[in-house]
């Protein structure tokens, strides 16, 4: 009986890890994004983590996948799900040199 319970826990844990693998993590540090561009599939989420010492206001500058995270304090993160295929320019409304591209595919 213990073997079955252990096996079930391993399977459930495996599914949990798989679910988190689909989310990309973008760091904000030194008033810059950790990458210049990423590709995600339609319906996938991107986590924007502010591990900088200053607030950021991450937003889309492209039609179709509009979002505005508002003031994101240091140490906080927010998930954004991209629902439409296409290229999405992501910027920080506070720091104009912070730019990146999210390519959303079908």
C-alpha positions in Angstrom: 0.0 0.0 0.0 2.9 2.4 0.8 4.4 1.8 -2.6 1.2 2.8 -4.4 0.9 6.0 -2.3 4.6 6.9 -3.0 4.1 6.2 -6.8 1.0 8.4 -6.8 2.8 11.3 -5.2 5.6 11.1 -7.7 3.2 11.2 -10.6 1.3 14.2 -9.2 4.6 16.0 -8.5 5.7 15.3 -12.1 2.6 16.9 -13.5 3.1 20.0 -11.3 6.6 20.5 -12.5 5.4 20.1 -16.1 2.8 22.8 -15.7 5.4 25.3 -14.4 7.8 24.5 -17.3 5.5 26.3 -19.8 5.9 29.6 -18.0 8.9 31.8 -19.1 10.5 34.0 -16.4 11.7 37.5 -17.4 13.9 39.2 -14.8 14.1 43.0 -14.5 17.4 44.0 -13.0 19.7 47.0 -13.5 16.9 48.8 -15.3 17.0 46.1 -18.1 15.1 42.9 -19.1 17.1 39.7 -18.7 16.5 38.9 -22.4 15.9 40.9 -25.6 13.3 38.5 -27.0 11.5 35.2 -26.3 9.0 33.0 -28.1 6.0 31.5 -26.5 2.9 29.6 -27.7 -0.5 31.3 -27.7 -2.1 30.7 -24.3 1.2 30.5 -22.5 2.2 32.8 -19.6 5.3 34.9 -19.1 6.2 35.9 -15.5 7.7 39.3 -15.1 9.8 39.4 -11.9 11.1 42.7 -10.6 14.4 41.7 -8.9 15.7 45.3 -9.3 16.0 47.9 -6.6 13.5 50.3 -8.3 9.8 50.0 -9.4 9.0 49.2 -13.0 5.8 49.6 -15.1 5.8 46.8 -17.6 3.3 47.1 -20.5 2.6 46.1 -24.1 3.2 48.6 -26.8 1.5 46.4 -29.4 -2.1 45.8 -30.3 -3.6 42.4 -29.8 -1.9 41.5 -26.5 -2.4 44.7 -24.5 -1.5 44.7 -20.9 -0.2 47.2 -18.3 1.1 45.9 -15.0 1.1 49.3 -13.3 3.8 50.0 -10.8 5.6 46.8 -9.9 7.5 47.1 -6.7 10.9 45.4 -6.2 10.6 41.7 -5.3 7.2 41.3 -6.9 6.2 39.2 -10.0 3.2 39.2 -12.3 2.1 36.6 -14.9 0.9 37.7 -18.3 -0.9 35.2 -20.6 -0.5 35.9 -24.3 -3.8 35.1 -26.1 -3.1 36.3 -29.7 -0.4 35.2 -32.1 2.0 37.9 -33.2 4.9 40.1 -32.1 4.5 42.0 -28.9 6.8 44.9 -28.0 7.1 45.0 -24.2 8.4 48.2 -22.5 8.8 49.8 -19.1 6.8 53.0 -19.0 9.3 54.4 -16.4 12.6 53.4 -18.0 12.5 54.0 -21.8 15.6 51.9 -22.6 13.9 48.8 -21.3 12.5 47.1 -24.3 12.0 43.5 -25.4 10.0 41.4 -27.9 7.7 38.5 -27.2 6.9 36.4 -30.3 3.6 34.6 -29.8 3.1 31.6 -32.1 0.1 29.4 -32.8 
